[in-house]
Amino acid sequence: MGKTIERSQTGVRIEKRLLKVLKGLAEHLDLSLGDLLEGMALHSFENKPPFSKSTLGKIRQLKEVYDLDLVAADSHRLKERGAKR
């Protein structure tokens, strides 16, 4: 039996193509977007890979479909279009 939790509704800004890939993956895995993100975070916190090889293959397909060329090295270096710095 699972643990009882309390969820919070949040408004998070996220890169548009990345969101499309995440939504597509959630649909493929028959999960809600929130459940997918929770699972990814919990695996990450324990330094465990969240995805199987076959799921990584699906992610590659979705990235191609949605033209997502971002990689981990781009993290924290993204500039929003029109943003002043």
Secondary structure, DSSP 8 states (H G I E B T S, - for coil): ---------------HHHHHHHHHHHHHTT--HHHHHHHHHHHHHTT-----HHHHHHHHHHHHHTT----GGGTT----TT---
